[in-house]
Structures are given as C-alpha cells and as structure tokens.
C-alpha cells in the first residue's frame, strides 16, 4: 500500500492558498456505507452524494469529524468512476484534511475509505414464540454509518462439509482498498487452520455503535436433543450417572424466516434458560447448547465384564450403559463413547435399539428413548495388541 505523507505545520500557509485555488469539500454525513469487521479491525467505505451547492470537483476533502480509531495511512478516495491519488492526510481541528494529487470529480458523488481499530460485536438470540437475532456493535468512529451494509467475519471449527462457499469477504470493486490487501489472511481459511465465516447485516449504525436486528420471525420445527459428549462419558466409572447436555435445534432456512449465515452468539430461551450457538450456514441446523445439564435424561455406566482373549493377539472388550428418560415425552438422544483401550479396534456389535457407528476415535449412538423408559446399550469391540506387546500367544 502506498504511504501517505503527513503534512508538516510549516506548509499550512501554502495549503490555505491551495484551498482557494483548487477547492475544498467537507464530508460530514454519509449517504450510505460499507464496512467489514474482522478481529476488532474494520475497513469502512463512506459514500457521499454530489454536493448540493453544485461543486463539480475538489482537490481537498475534509472528513468531519475524523474517525476515531482510523488509520491515516490507509485512506482512499474515489469519485465518478475514478480513484483519486491521495497525496497527504493531516489532522486539523478534529478533522482529517485529505489532499489529492489532482482535482476529483464530484458530479456523481464520492467515497472515502479507511481502516479503523477498536470495533467489537456480539450476537444474541431470544427464542420464545418468535426468534429474534440481533448484533450489538461497539464502534470507535464517532461517525454515523447510515444505510450501512456490514459484514462480520469470525472463526470456528465446524465440520469441513458445513463450511459455506466463500467468494471473498467483500463483494465490492476489486480495485478499492476494501479487498484482500487488508484481509488477505481471511481469504483463505484453510491457511489459517480454522473455518472462516462471514455474515451480512444491513441497517443504520450510530456514531458509537448500536444494535442491528437481522432475524425477527416466528419459528417452527424446534426440537430438543439430549447429548452425552465424549468428554462426559469418558469421566464415567462403573455405577456413576451423568446428566444429559440439552440442545435445542431448529432449521436455518426460509421456513423460519432466516436465509443467511447466522453468527455465533448467546441465546435466551423464553427468558428462563441460557445457552450458546455456533455459526450456522444457510440451510443448516442451528444448535443451541444450553448451560448446565438436564437430569430428565441420564446415562449410567454399568460394570465392565472381563476382556475375552481371541486368536492372533486380539481381544474382545464388552461394556454397557443404561439410558433413562424420566420425562413424560420421548427423548431424542445422542452419545459418543470411546472404548477404554490404547490399541487399534473395530466395532463388532452394538445394541439394536439405537443406531451406532464408529465416528473418529469413538462410537456415535443416536435414537429415541421412550417416555419414562430405559434402554440398555451393550457394545463389543475387538482390539488388536501389537506383536511387540504380546506376552502370551
């Protein structure tokens, strides 16, 4: 990026004379704006209409007031289909005075783009009869961004298949500063080792931020899921009981009035329960993981039977759990158990009441437990002891 020189104070007199000759325009209130927020940094483009007084061109643009957190070294100006070459930027009287190398046409309006630090945002959802989703943005600018098109970017680690296709963080003109030059690292999430997500918002942003609502509609198809993750089942010893983690799920699609990427955030259910939700792609399922555990569905680990030796250094391991549903309704359940062996293993059998399959380093089991019912889950895996560790053949 080209460096922009700061104008020394000794040049003030020369600049004042130049203003009269080349014209100065004050840019106070934008007509609309674009912004992209990533990790506390935002690239902002404010778009201004053509001057009401008929001024056709200007070589000096006064941005009033100067954006808080703005970086002078990243200022860019664009006029009617042309990009103005910024010669210098200086702070004066709480403004930015931008000097261009040549007069810029203002007949079709103009825009000023810059990079700023100090932004933060958080999303929150309220689910009752309706789902209301809003993002609270804290802005350091001290400048209003009306009719703003805002993109929020973040990282998460969902399954690779769930990562939505991306065409770059900003779908603006490729020759503006709001492109990969500033956010190159976020263009390639694979290089960063995490999945990069972005979501689009639209609304008016006050000088120091505010709330933008992106979802407010009745929702249907809400379901409860009771989950026992591997971290919970691994802690169980024989005779111990674990309570389920309750997850509320609903579709992110037009049927529920949502059609874009949903940002990660906190969730309130009817003002009584709280939880969190991760980024959700369009057409995906939003999962709200509630705080704490739910004792209406429990998992008990049963005593383990002795291992059974098999030929060729193999051993059969058997273990079992008891699922109990104390609620008056059927419960949809998911659990992930990891066999207690350091050796390679294969799933030989699992109880037929629920569906089970190997998943990563464990066994994923899912299904429905009847209201007030119990299910006995029995597993058998066959592990192979390496030749060097076989004491007896």
C-alpha positions as CSV (number, residue, x, y, z in Angstrom):
1,X,0.0,0.0,0.0
2,X,1.3,3.4,-0.9
3,X,2.5,5.5,2.1
4,X,0.7,8.8,2.7
5,X,2.8,11.7,3.9
6,X,1.8,13.8,6.9
7,X,1.9,17.5,6.1
8,X,4.2,19.5,8.4
9,X,2.9,22.6,10.1
10,X,5.2,24.9,8.1
11,X,3.1,24.1,5.0
12,X,-0.2,25.5,6.4
13,X,0.0,28.8,4.6
14,X,0.7,27.2,1.3
15,X,-2.2,24.8,1.9
16,X,-4.6,27.6,2.7
17,X,-3.7,29.3,-0.6
18,X,-4.2,26.0,-2.5
19,X,-7.7,25.5,-1.0
20,X,-8.9,28.7,-2.6
21,X,-7.4,27.7,-5.9
22,X,-8.4,24.0,-6.1
23,X,-11.4,23.9,-3.9
24,X,-12.3,22.1,-0.6
25,X,-15.3,20.0,0.2
26,X,-16.4,18.9,3.7
27,X,-17.7,15.4,4.1
28,X,-19.8,15.2,7.2
29,X,-22.8,12.9,6.8
30,X,-22.5,9.9,4.5
31,X,-25.5,8.8,2.4
32,X,-24.6,5.1,2.9
33,X,-21.6,2.9,3.9
34,X,-19.9,-0.4,3.6
35,X,-18.0,-2.0,6.4
36,X,-16.3,-5.3,7.2
37,X,-15.4,-6.2,10.8
38,X,-12.7,-8.8,11.5
39,X,-10.9,-9.3,14.8
40,X,-11.6,-5.7,16.1
41,X,-10.5,-4.1,12.8
42,X,-12.9,-2.6,10.3
43,X,-12.4,-1.4,6.7
44,X,-15.0,1.3,6.1
45,X,-16.2,3.0,3.0
46,X,-18.4,6.0,3.4
47,X,-20.4,7.1,0.4
48,X,-21.4,10.8,-0.1
49,X,-23.8,12.3,-2.6
50,X,-22.8,15.1,-5.0
51,X,-22.6,18.4,-3.2
52,X,-25.8,20.4,-3.1
53,X,-24.0,23.7,-4.0
54,X,-23.1,22.3,-7.4
55,X,-19.4,22.0,-6.7
56,X,-18.1,19.9,-9.6
57,X,-14.6,18.9,-8.3
58,X,-12.3,19.3,-5.4
59,X,-8.7,18.6,-4.5
60,X,-9.1,18.8,-0.7
61,X,-11.7,16.7,1.2
62,X,-12.3,17.5,4.8
63,X,-13.7,14.4,6.7
64,X,-15.6,15.9,9.6
65,X,-15.2,14.7,12.3
66,X,-12.1,12.4,11.9
67,X,-13.0,8.8,12.5
68,X,-11.9,7.6,16.0
69,X,-9.5,4.6,15.6
70,X,-9.0,5.5,12.0
71,X,-5.6,4.9,10.3
72,X,-4.3,7.8,8.3
73,X,-2.0,5.5,6.3
74,X,-5.0,3.6,4.8
75,X,-7.1,6.4,3.4
76,X,-8.5,6.0,-0.2
77,X,-10.8,8.3,-2.1
78,X,-13.0,7.6,-5.2
79,X,-15.0,9.9,-7.4
80,X,-17.1,9.4,-10.5
81,X,-15.6,6.1,-11.7
82,X,-12.1,7.2,-10.8
83,X,-9.8,6.7,-7.9
84,X,-8.2,9.8,-6.5
85,X,-4.5,9.7,-5.7
86,X,-4.1,10.7,-2.1
87,X,-1.0,12.9,-1.7
88,X,-1.3,13.6,2.1
89,X,-3.6,13.5,5.1
90,X,-3.3,15.6,8.2
91,X,-5.4,16.0,11.3
92,X,-6.6,19.5,11.9
93,X,-9.2,20.7,14.4
94,X,-10.6,17.2,14.9
95,X,-10.9,16.6,11.2
96,X,-9.0,14.8,8.5
97,X,-7.9,17.0,5.7
98,X,-7.2,14.8,2.6
99,X,-5.1,16.3,-0.2
100,X,-5.4,14.7,-3.6
101,X,-2.8,14.9,-6.3
102,X,-5.4,16.3,-8.8
103,X,-9.0,17.6,-8.5
104,X,-11.6,14.8,-8.2
105,X,-14.9,14.9,-10.0
106,X,-17.8,15.1,-7.6
107,X,-20.7,15.1,-10.1
108,X,-21.7,11.6,-9.3
109,X,-20.8,11.7,-5.6
110,X,-17.6,10.3,-4.0
111,X,-16.5,8.0,-1.3
112,X,-13.8,7.9,1.4
113,X,-12.4,4.6,2.6
114,X,-10.2,3.9,5.6
115,X,-9.2,1.3,8.2
116,X,-10.1,1.6,11.8
117,X,-9.4,-0.2,15.1
118,X,-11.4,-0.7,18.3
119,X,-14.5,-2.4,16.9
120,X,-16.3,-5.2,18.8
121,X,-19.5,-7.0,18.3
122,X,-21.6,-9.7,19.9
123,X,-24.7,-11.5,18.7
124,X,-27.7,-12.5,20.9
125,X,-30.8,-14.5,20.2
126,X,-34.1,-14.6,22.1
127,X,-36.3,-17.6,21.4
128,X,-39.9,-17.6,22.6
129,X,-42.7,-17.8,20.1
130,X,-40.5,-15.8,17.7
131,X,-36.8,-15.9,17.2
132,X,-35.1,-12.5,17.4
133,X,-31.5,-12.3,16.5
134,X,-29.5,-9.1,16.9
135,X,-25.9,-7.9,16.8
136,X,-24.6,-5.3,19.2
137,X,-21.7,-3.4,17.6
138,X,-19.4,-1.1,19.5
139,X,-17.8,1.5,17.2
140,X,-14.9,3.8,18.0
141,X,-15.7,6.0,14.9
142,X,-17.8,8.8,16.4
143,X,-19.3,8.9,12.9
144,X,-22.7,7.6,11.9
145,X,-22.9,5.0,9.1
146,X,-26.4,5.2,7.7
147,X,-27.9,2.6,5.4
148,X,-24.8,0.5,6.2
149,X,-24.0,-2.8,4.6
150,X,-21.9,-4.5,7.2
151,X,-20.1,-7.8,7.1
152,X,-19.0,-9.6,10.2
153,X,-16.3,-12.3,10.0
154,X,-15.2,-14.8,12.6
155,X,-13.7,-18.2,13.0
156,X,-15.0,-21.5,14.3
157,X,-14.2,-25.2,13.8
158,X,-17.3,-26.9,12.3
159,X,-17.1,-30.0,10.1
160,X,-15.5,-29.1,6.8
161,X,-18.7,-30.0,4.9
162,X,-20.6,-27.4,6.8
163,X,-18.3,-24.5,5.7
164,X,-20.2,-22.4,3.2
165,X,-18.7,-21.4,-0.1
166,X,-17.0,-18.0,0.1
167,X,-16.2,-15.6,-2.6
168,X,-14.1,-13.2,-0.6
169,X,-15.1,-11.1,2.4
170,X,-16.2,-8.1,0.3
171,X,-18.1,-8.2,-2.9
172,X,-17.0,-4.6,-3.8
173,X,-14.9,-3.3,-6.6
174,X,-11.7,-5.2,-6.7
175,X,-9.6,-2.0,-7.1
176,X,-10.8,-0.4,-3.9
177,X,-8.8,-0.8,-0.7
178,X,-11.6,-2.9,0.7
179,X,-10.3,-6.1,-0.6
180,X,-7.7,-8.9,0.1
181,X,-4.9,-6.3,0.5
182,X,-6.2,-5.7,4.0
183,X,-7.7,-9.1,4.8
184,X,-5.6,-11.5,2.9
185,X,-5.3,-13.9,5.8
186,X,-9.1,-14.2,6.0
187,X,-9.5,-15.0,2.3
188,X,-8.0,-18.5,2.8
189,X,-9.5,-20.1,5.9
190,X,-7.6,-23.3,5.2
191,X,-4.3,-21.5,5.5
192,X,-5.4,-20.1,8.9
193,X,-6.2,-23.6,10.1
194,X,-9.8,-22.7,11.0
195,X,-13.0,-22.3,9.1
196,X,-13.7,-18.6,8.4
197,X,-17.3,-17.4,8.5
198,X,-19.0,-14.2,7.5
199,X,-22.5,-12.8,7.7
200,X,-24.1,-9.7,6.2
201,X,-26.2,-7.1,8.1
202,X,-28.0,-4.0,6.9
203,X,-29.1,-1.0,9.0
204,X,-28.1,2.3,10.4
205,X,-25.2,2.4,12.8
206,X,-25.0,5.2,15.3
207,X,-21.7,7.2,15.8
208,X,-20.6,4.9,18.6
209,X,-22.4,1.7,17.5
210,X,-25.8,0.1,18.4
211,X,-28.0,-2.8,17.7
212,X,-28.8,-4.2,14.3
213,X,-31.6,-6.8,14.2
214,X,-31.1,-9.5,11.5
215,X,-33.8,-12.0,12.4
216,X,-37.3,-11.5,13.8
217,X,-39.8,-14.1,12.8
218,X,-42.0,-17.0,14.1
219,X,-40.1,-20.3,14.0
220,X,-41.3,-23.9,13.8
221,X,-39.8,-27.4,13.9
222,X,-37.9,-26.7,17.1
223,X,-36.7,-30.0,18.7
224,X,-34.9,-31.0,21.8
225,X,-31.9,-33.2,21.8
226,X,-30.2,-34.8,24.8
227,X,-26.5,-35.3,24.3
228,X,-23.7,-37.0,26.1
229,X,-20.4,-35.9,24.5
230,X,-17.2,-38.0,24.7
231,X,-15.8,-35.6,27.4
232,X,-18.8,-36.6,29.7
233,X,-18.8,-40.3,29.0
234,X,-15.1,-40.7,29.5
235,X,-15.4,-39.5,33.1
236,X,-17.9,-42.1,34.0
237,X,-16.8,-45.1,36.1
238,X,-19.0,-48.1,36.9
239,X,-22.1,-47.2,38.8
240,X,-21.8,-43.5,38.1
241,X,-24.5,-41.5,36.4
242,X,-24.2,-38.5,34.1
243,X,-26.9,-36.0,33.2
244,X,-27.5,-35.0,29.6
245,X,-26.5,-31.8,27.9
246,X,-29.7,-30.4,26.4
247,X,-29.5,-29.0,22.9
248,X,-32.3,-27.1,21.1
249,X,-32.3,-27.3,17.3
250,X,-34.0,-25.5,14.5
251,X,-33.6,-25.1,10.8
252,X,-31.8,-22.0,9.4
253,X,-33.9,-21.6,6.2
254,X,-36.8,-19.6,4.7
255,X,-39.4,-21.6,6.6
256,X,-38.1,-19.9,9.8
257,X,-37.6,-16.5,8.2
258,X,-33.8,-16.8,8.1
259,X,-31.7,-17.2,4.9
260,X,-28.1,-16.3,5.7
261,X,-25.2,-17.3,7.8
262,X,-26.1,-17.0,11.5
263,X,-23.3,-15.6,13.7
264,X,-22.2,-17.3,16.8
265,X,-23.7,-15.8,20.0
266,X,-25.5,-16.2,23.3
267,X,-29.2,-17.4,23.4
268,X,-32.0,-16.8,25.9
269,X,-35.0,-19.3,25.8
270,X,-38.2,-17.6,26.9
271,X,-36.2,-15.6,29.4
272,X,-35.6,-18.6,31.6
273,X,-32.7,-20.7,30.1
274,X,-29.5,-19.5,28.6
275,X,-27.1,-21.1,26.1
276,X,-24.8,-20.5,23.2
277,X,-24.9,-21.2,19.4
278,X,-22.1,-21.5,17.0
279,X,-22.0,-20.1,13.4
280,X,-24.7,-21.8,11.3
281,X,-24.6,-21.9,7.5
282,X,-27.7,-21.3,5.3
283,X,-29.8,-24.5,5.1
284,X,-28.0,-25.9,8.2
285,X,-29.3,-26.6,11.7
286,X,-28.8,-24.1,14.4
287,X,-27.8,-25.8,17.6
288,X,-28.4,-24.0,20.9
289,X,-26.3,-25.7,23.7
290,X,-28.0,-24.9,27.0
291,X,-25.9,-24.1,30.0
292,X,-25.6,-26.8,32.6
293,X,-27.1,-30.3,32.4
294,X,-30.6,-31.7,32.3
295,X,-31.5,-34.5,34.8
296,X,-34.5,-35.7,32.9
297,X,-32.3,-37.9,30.7
298,X,-29.4,-39.8,32.4
299,X,-26.6,-42.2,31.4
300,X,-25.3,-44.8,33.8
301,X,-22.1,-46.8,33.2
302,X,-22.6,-50.5,34.1
303,X,-19.8,-52.8,35.5
304,X,-17.5,-54.0,32.7
305,X,-17.1,-57.7,32.1
306,X,-13.7,-59.2,31.7
307,X,-12.0,-59.0,28.3
308,X,-12.1,-62.1,26.1
309,X,-8.8,-63.2,24.5
310,X,-9.0,-64.1,20.8
311,X,-6.5,-65.6,18.4
312,X,-3.7,-63.6,16.8
313,X,-3.3,-61.1,19.6
314,X,-6.8,-59.8,19.5
315,X,-9.1,-59.2,22.5
316,X,-12.9,-58.6,22.7
317,X,-13.9,-55.8,25.0
318,X,-17.5,-55.6,26.2
319,X,-19.0,-52.6,28.0
320,X,-22.6,-51.3,28.6
321,X,-24.6,-48.2,29.6
322,X,-28.1,-47.7,30.8
323,X,-30.1,-44.8,29.3
324,X,-33.0,-43.5,31.4
325,X,-35.7,-41.0,30.3
326,X,-37.6,-39.6,33.2
327,X,-39.6,-37.1,31.2
328,X,-43.2,-37.5,30.1
329,X,-42.2,-37.3,26.4
330,X,-40.0,-39.4,24.2
331,X,-36.4,-38.1,24.2
332,X,-34.1,-37.9,21.2
333,X,-30.6,-38.9,22.4
334,X,-27.0,-38.7,21.1
335,X,-24.0,-40.1,22.8
336,X,-20.3,-40.6,22.0
337,X,-18.3,-43.3,23.8
338,X,-14.7,-44.1,23.5
339,X,-13.5,-47.7,24.2
340,X,-11.1,-48.0,27.0
341,X,-8.1,-49.3,25.0
342,X,-5.0,-47.8,23.6
343,X,-4.9,-50.3,20.8
344,X,-6.5,-50.2,17.3
345,X,-10.1,-51.5,17.5
346,X,-13.1,-52.3,15.4
347,X,-16.8,-52.1,16.4
348,X,-18.1,-55.7,16.4
349,X,-21.6,-55.1,17.7
350,X,-24.0,-52.6,19.4
351,X,-27.5,-52.8,20.8
352,X,-30.1,-52.6,18.1
353,X,-32.5,-50.3,19.9
354,X,-30.4,-47.3,18.8
355,X,-28.2,-46.7,15.7
356,X,-24.4,-46.9,16.4
357,X,-21.4,-46.4,14.1
358,X,-17.7,-45.7,14.5
359,X,-17.0,-41.9,14.5
360,X,-13.4,-40.8,14.9
361,X,-11.9,-42.4,17.9
362,X,-15.2,-43.4,19.4
363,X,-18.7,-44.8,18.8
364,X,-21.6,-42.5,18.0
365,X,-25.0,-43.7,19.1
366,X,-28.3,-41.9,18.3
367,X,-32.0,-42.7,18.6
368,X,-35.1,-42.2,20.7
369,X,-35.8,-43.3,24.3
370,X,-39.5,-43.7,25.1
371,X,-41.2,-41.5,27.7
372,X,-40.4,-42.8,31.1
373,X,-38.4,-45.6,29.6
374,X,-34.9,-47.2,29.8
375,X,-32.6,-48.7,27.3
376,X,-29.7,-51.0,27.8
377,X,-26.8,-50.2,25.5
378,X,-24.3,-53.0,25.0
379,X,-21.1,-52.7,22.9
380,X,-18.5,-55.1,21.8
381,X,-15.2,-54.1,20.2
382,X,-12.3,-56.1,19.0
383,X,-8.8,-54.6,19.5
384,X,-5.5,-55.8,18.2
385,X,-2.5,-55.9,20.5
386,X,0.8,-55.1,18.7
387,X,3.1,-58.1,18.3
388,X,5.8,-56.4,20.5
389,X,3.4,-56.2,23.4
390,X,2.0,-59.7,23.2
391,X,3.3,-61.6,26.3
392,X,1.5,-64.8,25.5
393,X,0.4,-66.4,22.3
